[in-house]
Amino acid sequence: MESSALSAPLIATHNLTKRYGEHPALTEANITVPAGTIYGFLGPNGAGKTTFIRLLMGFIQPTSGSAAMFGYDTWRHGVEARQEVGYLVPASGLYPDLSGSDQLDYAAKLSRQSPVLRRQVLDALELSDTALNLKLGTYSKGMRQKLALTAAMQGDPALLILDEPTDGLDPLIQRNFEELLRSMRDRGRTIFMSSHDLAEVEHVCEQVAVVRAGRIVAEERIADLQQRHASRVSIRFHGAVPAGIDTVPGVKVDDIRDSQVDLLATGDPNPLLKFVANHPVDEILITRASLEDIFMTYYEGGA
């Protein structure tokens, strides 16, 4: 691969747009995914996540704009763009007449990547050798998802693209899968994963894009999103809630009952801390905004 491609962001899109007739499936999407990160593409079903990934993989042609991986345009130079990519094939797209082992061997030959991580992934996902000898037509939904994940990850690709990767997995297997992603990230691999599962994204992703109705409405590091969005503060005073707490900068009173007040706090915490320091307090609890809290600010209410 050319040095110019290696120095470029692993994924970059510019005003990426896809319309089906008059229906806009994706509109002017701009994201940049640096190397060595786990990047979450977050939105509910129907928001445009799968369309974005199909454009990224060069499976469909954009109406306008462009997408690039490793510096290569994914539509005009798709073979070069995909040569170091592991892609999660939809479990429904696996061949039911092949055994699990044959499907993995076929995927390795197709990608031209040696399956160096196959055993590690199989063990983590708890897919046994007995199961691999069975035809896929006998597999449950969860087993097919495990096999599809193994096929995508077994070659230890530089870039891993996953669309709803934990669909059909039980919580314990999900935890093992998240550890696999972290270990790949720690070796310098890059993971791009779409999901509607807020907890999943919050557990493993450092950076996230939020998509709503085909438009990117936010792209930031999760830590930065949390810092900019309101934390929940619950204070129980030793006595009545003191007057003036609603005038503290960056503070909004959510509820007051007897000696307890619940607040939403943004920005610099010092004004609130100084106010509280002047009054006797029995208990104080500060909870940073969760990804679910942040996500709902983009999806509740109007446009």
Number of C-alpha atoms within 10 A of each C-alpha: 10 8 9 10 16 13 11 17 15 22 23 22 22 15 16 22 25 24 14 9 7 6 8 15 20 27 20 17 21 18 20 15 21 16 21 17 22 24 26 28 27 26 24 17 12 13 20 23 27 19 19 25 20 14 22 27 23 21 13 15 17 22 14 14 16 22 28 27 27 27 21 21 21 26 19 14 14 17 14 17 25 20 17 20 24 25 22 21 19 15 18 11 9 17 14 16 13 17 19 29 19 17 20 21 14 14 21 20 11 9 19 12 17 14 21 13 15 18 15 14 21 19 12 19 24 14 18 13 13 9 17 20 13 17 17 23 14 13 17 11 13 16 22 24 24 26 27 24 24 25 28 25 29 22 21 20 23 21 28 21 23 24 20 18 21 21 15 16 18 11 10 10 17 18 16 15 20 18 14 17 19 18 12 22 19 12 11 14 19 26 27 22 22 25 22 17 15 17 12 16 23 17 11 17 21 16 22 25 21 23 24 21 19 23 20 21 13 16 18 15 16 20 15 11 19 18 15 13 19 22 21 19 19 19 19 20 19 14 13 13 18 16 7 8 16 13 11 17 15 17 22 18 15 13 11 15 10 10 15 20 20 19 22 20 24 19 14 12 14 12 14 16 11 11 13 16 10 9 13 12 16 12 11 14 10 14 12 17 20 19 19 12 15 17 17 10 10 16 16 8 7 5 7
